Amino acid sequence: MDAYLALWAASLREIKKRIRPLFKQDRVAANAGLFLEGLLGDEQRKTGWMRAEAAGDPGPWRQQAILGRSDWDADALRDIVRDYAIEHLADDDAVLVIDETGFLKQGKASCGVGRQYTGSAGKITNCQIGVFATYVSRHGHAFIDRALYLPKEWTDDPDRLEATYVPADTGFATKPKLATRMIARAITAAMPFKWVAADTVYGVADIEQQLRQAGKGYVLGVNSAHVFRSCGKRRSVSGSAAEIASTRRSSDWKRLSAGDGTKGPRLHDWCYLELADLDAGQFNKANEGLWTSGLLIRRRIADGDLAFFTTWCPAGTTIETLVAVEGHRWAIEDSFETAKNEFGLDHNESRSWHGWHRHVSMAMLAFAMMAVIRHHANPPLPKKTKRRTTARTKPSSPRH
């Protein structure tokens, strides 16, 4: 326990040192450190009053000033969180997971609020929606990017944008567009990752094209009406995902675990269809070898409910690998739950654009710090030595 507390204290000192350059004045930097300590504290609610009490302040004003009145760059903090997480959790086989979560709100004043569907509540309700990227490796997982989604009723209303201090150059962007920007920032930062996984909101052509050009594999959810067609394969496939699934034989399915959950292995029945082998160089001349586009289908054992994923991977990649990549999506769900329950991710009381991004970035920092502490306190076993799957080179003659 003493060693853990020493690690915790050393990590907090390191984090405060890293964020110090964000603030022009020592007192503001000190308040930011107290804000972070409040998020890391034991209080169930991480509101301004609760954080103020933990810091020994008579009221929440200094805590609120960090989100509203102080002049500092939330995107610079986002980049510090990303660099810190990668420094400690980096792995070449890591998966970048994209997903969204809802922030339940009352009223109409908070930036981006509206009646929207959120999986957090499982229904359409009054909320803000944040899109997030989580870095998932064998060392742990942490948020590395975020963006507040603005519905069109917001971007079409200059008065609402001005009232919540939305930057003038911020226009409407779909959730997939926000995701492509996050992926681009991750690639520009030279983050080591091999795959991207996301649910059906993000299985769209723009993201697929972006990842193919970048030489990254993916397992992206699509809806049942998404059309797939094979090319150059012995078994011809054509039709919607649901239609293709209905024609699969019992021998096409394989029972596999997508990873361990709270109740043990997360078992489903899976079917994988290789649709086409393509030269990766046609998307980016720096890439080499054959890559395979495919369809991955997940069937729930209890009721036969189906989920569909479009895939892109080096030729020869096994279904077990693709299932494992898809299984990494649990990490962002776990991250949302933990960050809300333990680090106040959804306890933001500021109504402004910069207030949301500042609060969320501070919660991301608290989460990353604890993820790094867990990694160093419980390091993973070394990787097993095994033959790695590599992309096959392009054949000299056409396939038949």
Disulfide bonds with the S-S distance in Angstrom:
none
